[in-house]
Amino acid sequence: MPVTAVLAGRIYTPQRCIEQGCVLIKDSHIRAVGSRGEIAVPADARVYDLGDDILAPGFIDIHVHGAGGHDVMEGTREALARIGQTLLKHGTTAYLATTVTAPKDTTLRVLESLSAAILSAREEITGKEALPLGIHLEGPFISLLRRGVHPAAHIQPASPEVLQEMLDAARGEVRILTLAPEIAGAEASIRLARERGVIVALGHSDATYEETLHAIECGASHAVHLFNAMRPFHHRDTGIVGAVLMHKRLTAELIADGVHVDAAALCLALAAKGVEQLVLVTDGTSATGMPDGRYYLGTIPVTVQVGVCRTAEGKLAGSVLTLDRAVRNMLALARVDLTQALTMATLNPARLLGLSAHRGVLAADAAADLVWLDSQLHVRGTFTRGYPNF
């Protein structure tokens, strides 16, 4: 593969902006990043000049249930391909395939087939879809009271034995486990997950402030969709939300679609935790990238009207948000700057997953996964594994 040079009016690494910048790519990795005056472009390089537009690391979404009419729980290579192709159109170049609570035998079967599909996706030579980095196991160890749309019949106490079965079925592909810290068996399950190298995320929880702090002491380090499916904050009972906002070691997800979290709550999270501790996610469903209509989240029927996913009972059921829109929303609703918004969609999720040396950044030796944005921050194309998609 010859050297590729990508020129852009502004390059975000994402933590700094390089005016009139250049990225050199060779063999699916970045070889150099800098201003055009600093980078020597080989005479035989393939050059892509993006004019005055923006180049940034590809987005990383750690909470995706589906897209393009397909759901992660299908567990097939075909489903992942369609999901990945849809995500890529919106600038997401890597993601975690996220499960939903289901019967134990169903979950084990899906984890086996899903892990095989993920390994197959990684073997693709040309990057025509977003890369699945692993699995986010959401449920079944969650609160009945704060279950959201997860089926009540299949929610269960946390069990290290069952968790071990699930981790084995997934063949080492589980990266994040969402768990309610107040339920029976939580402490032992947190400790087992950490021993197996799995990030423990707190969510779908009615935990008190004290129960949440104890889970953090046991090894929990992340919180899923902050404010949503959590015990509400009260000034005399701050609960899990208070603990997440107060604890600086804990990162937290935000669904910045203007529906799940109000603009004032986005600003509160930023004020309490700072940009470095927040991760933009979509909680996207099979309806992402599709017209309004009827879809499924796992086996749960959902209806999308005016871009909002709900069950027949009116409960929010994931979203059709994409990370490019989340970035734009953070500028409009939370008044962050572009460097900050991009950091929350690229470097922060990579750092959480322990991948920031090679993903979520534009730097020498990092993966050549980039997103091309116009001046209005709409996606014009991507580079995945060094291959252009536009």
Long-range contacts (C-beta under 8 A, 24 or more apart in sequence): 1-26, 1-27, 1-28, 1-386, 2-44, 2-45, 2-46, 3-31, 3-41, 3-42, 3-44, 3-45, 3-46, 4-45, 4-46, 4-47, 4-48, 4-368, 4-383, 4-386, 4-388, 5-39, 5-41, 5-42, 5-45, 5-46, 5-47, 5-48, 6-47, 6-48, 6-50, 6-55, 6-370, 6-383, 7-36, 7-47, 7-48, 7-49, 7-50, 8-50, 8-51, 8-53, 8-54, 8-55, 8-372, 9-50, 9-51, 9-52, 9-53, 9-54, 10-52, 10-53, 10-54, 10-55, 11-54, 11-55, 11-56, 11-362, 12-54, 12-55, 12-56, 12-57, 12-338, 12-339, 12-342, 12-362, 13-57, 13-361, 13-362, 13-363, 14-56, 14-57, 14-339, 14-342, 14-343, 14-346, 14-347, 14-360, 14-361, 14-362, 15-339, 15-343, 15-347, 16-339, 17-338, 17-339, 21-55, 23-55, 23-362, 23-368, 23-370, 25-368, 25-383, 25-386, 26-386, 27-386, 28-127, 28-367, 28-368, 28-385, 28-386, 29-365, 29-366, 29-367, 29-368, 29-386, 30-362, 30-363, 30-364, 30-365, 30-366, 30-367, 30-368, 31-364, 32-364, 33-362, 33-363, 33-364, 48-388, 50-372, 50-380, 52-375, 53-372, 53-373, 53-374, 53-375, 53-380, 54-338, 54-372, 54-373, 54-374, 54-375, 54-377, 55-362, 55-370, 55-371, 55-372, 55-373, 56-342, 56-346, 56-362, 56-370, 56-371, 56-373, 57-342, 57-346, 57-347, 57-359, 57-360, 57-361, 57-362, 57-366, 57-369, 57-370, 57-371, 58-91, 58-92, 58-93, 58-94, 58-130, 58-346, 58-369, 58-370, 58-371, 58-382, 58-383, 58-384, 59-90, 59-91, 59-92, 59-93, 59-323, 59-324, 59-327, 59-345, 59-346, 59-371, 60-92, 60-93, 60-94, 60-95, 60-133, 60-345, 60-346, 60-349, 60-350, 60-353, 60-359, 60-360, 61-87, 61-92, 61-94, 61-95, 61-96, 61-130, 61-281, 61-282, 61-284, 61-323, 61-349, 62-95, 62-96, 62-136, 62-175, 62-176, 62-253, 62-279, 62-281, 62-349, 62-352, 62-353, 63-96, 63-98, 63-136, 63-138, 63-224, 63-225, 63-253, 63-281, 63-282, 63-283, 63-284, 64-92, 64-95, 64-96, 64-97, 64-98, 64-136, 64-281, 64-282, 64-283, 64-284, 65-98, 65-99, 65-100, 65-283, 65-284, 65-285, 65-286, 65-297, 65-298, 65-318, 66-284, 66-285, 66-286, 66-287, 66-288, 66-297, 67-284, 67-285, 67-286, 67-288, 67-289, 68-286, 68-288, 68-289, 68-290, 69-286, 69-287, 69-290, 69-295, 70-286, 71-285, 71-286, 71-296, 71-297, 71-298, 72-97, 72-98, 72-99, 72-100, 72-114, 73-99, 73-100, 73-102, 73-106, 73-110, 73-298, 73-299, 75-109, 75-110, 75-111, 75-112, 75-113, 75-114, 75-117, 76-113, 76-117, 77-116, 77-117, 77-120, 77-121, 79-117, 80-114, 80-117, 80-118, 80-121, 80-129, 80-132, 81-121, 81-129, 83-129, 83-130, 84-121, 84-129, 84-130, 84-131, 84-132, 85-128, 85-129, 85-130, 86-288, 86-289, 87-129, 87-130, 87-284, 87-288, 87-322, 88-128, 88-129, 88-130, 88-382, 88-384, 88-389, 89-289, 89-379, 90-289, 90-322, 90-323, 90-324, 90-325, 90-379, 91-322, 91-323, 91-324, 91-371, 91-373, 91-379, 91-382, 92-130, 92-322, 92-323, 93-127, 93-130, 93-131, 93-369, 93-370, 93-371, 93-382, 93-384, 94-130, 94-131, 94-132, 94-133, 94-359, 94-369, 95-130, 95-131, 95-132, 95-133, 96-132, 96-133, 96-134, 96-135, 96-136, 96-175, 96-176, 97-132, 97-134, 97-135, 97-136, 98-135, 98-136, 98-137, 98-138, 98-283, 99-135, 99-136, 99-137, 99-138, 99-139, 99-298, 100-138, 100-139, 100-150, 100-297, 100-298, 100-300, 101-138, 101-139, 101-140, 101-142, 101-147, 101-150, 101-151, 101-154, 101-155, 101-298, 102-139, 102-140, 102-151, 102-154, 102-298, 102-299, 103-154, 104-140, 104-154, 104-156, 104-162, 104-165, 107-140, 107-166, 107-169, 108-165, 108-166, 108-169, 109-169, 111-135, 111-137, 111-166, 111-169, 111-170, 111-173, 111-174, 112-169, 112-170, 112-171, 114-170, 114-173, 115-169, 115-170, 115-171, 115-172, 115-173, 118-173, 119-173, 125-385, 126-385, 126-387, 127-369, 127-383, 127-384, 127-385, 127-386, 127-387, 127-389, 128-384, 128-387, 128-389, 129-384, 130-384, 131-369, 131-384, 131-385, 133-175, 133-353, 133-355, 134-173, 134-174, 134-175, 134-353, 135-170, 135-173, 135-174, 135-175, 135-176, 136-174, 136-175, 136-176, 136-178, 136-201, 137-166, 137-170, 137-174, 137-176, 137-177, 137-178, 138-178, 138-203, 138-204, 138-224, 139-178, 139-204, 141-177, 141-178, 141-179, 141-180, 141-183, 141-185, 141-186, 141-189, 142-178, 142-179, 142-180, 142-183, 142-203, 142-204, 142-205, 143-180, 143-182, 143-183, 143-204, 143-205, 143-206, 143-207, 145-206, 146-180, 146-204, 146-205, 146-206, 146-229, 146-230, 146-231, 147-204, 147-229, 148-204, 148-228, 148-229, 148-315, 148-316, 148-317, 149-297, 149-300, 149-302, 149-311, 149-315, 149-316, 149-317, 149-318, 150-204, 151-298, 151-299, 151-300, 157-183, 157-184, 157-185, 158-183, 158-184, 158-185, 158-186, 158-188, 158-189, 159-185, 159-189, 160-185, 160-188, 160-189, 160-192, 163-189, 163-192, 163-193, 164-192, 167-193, 167-196, 167-198, 174-198, 175-199, 175-353, 176-200, 176-201, 176-222, 177-201, 178-202, 178-203, 178-204, 178-224, 179-203, 179-215, 179-220, 180-204, 180-205, 180-206, 180-207, 181-205, 181-207, 181-211, 181-212, 181-214, 181-215, 181-220, 181-240, 182-206, 182-207, 182-208, 182-211, 186-215, 187-214, 187-215, 187-218, 190-215, 190-218, 190-219, 190-220, 191-218, 191-219, 193-219, 194-218, 194-219, 199-352, 199-353, 202-240, 202-244, 202-250, 203-229, 203-230, 204-229, 204-230, 205-229, 205-230, 205-231, 205-240, 206-230, 206-231, 206-239, 206-240, 207-231, 207-239, 207-240, 207-243, 208-237, 208-239, 208-240, 209-237, 209-238, 209-239, 209-240, 209-242, 209-243, 211-240, 212-239, 212-240, 212-243, 212-244, 212-247, 213-243, 213-247, 216-243, 216-247, 216-249, 216-250, 220-250, 221-249, 221-250, 221-251, 221-352, 222-250, 222-251, 222-252, 222-253, 222-352, 223-250, 223-251, 223-252, 223-253, 224-253, 224-281, 225-253, 225-254, 225-255, 225-260, 225-281, 225-283, 226-252, 226-253, 226-254, 226-261, 226-269, 227-260, 227-261, 227-265, 227-269, 228-255, 228-260, 228-261, 228-316, 244-273, 245-269, 245-272, 245-273, 246-272, 248-273, 248-277, 250-277, 251-277, 251-278, 251-279, 251-348, 251-352, 252-277, 252-278, 252-279, 253-278, 253-279, 253-280, 253-281, 254-278, 254-279, 254-280, 254-281, 254-344, 255-281, 255-282, 255-283, 255-319, 255-321, 255-326, 256-280, 256-321, 256-326, 256-329, 256-330, 256-333, 256-334, 257-282, 257-319, 257-321, 257-325, 257-326, 257-329, 258-329, 258-333, 259-308, 259-316, 259-319, 260-316, 260-319, 263-333, 263-334, 266-330, 266-333, 266-334, 267-334, 267-335, 270-334, 270-336, 275-336, 275-340, 275-343, 275-344, 275-348, 276-343, 276-348, 277-348, 278-344, 278-348, 279-344, 279-348, 279-349, 279-352, 280-323, 280-326, 280-327, 280-330, 280-341, 280-344, 280-345, 280-348, 280-349, 281-326, 281-349, 282-319, 282-321, 282-322, 282-323, 282-326, 283-318, 283-319, 283-321, 284-318, 284-319, 284-320, 284-321, 284-322, 285-309, 285-317, 285-318, 285-319, 285-320, 287-318, 287-320, 288-319, 288-320, 288-321, 288-322, 289-320, 289-322, 290-320, 324-371, 324-373, 324-377, 324-378, 324-379, 327-377, 328-376, 328-377, 331-377, 338-377
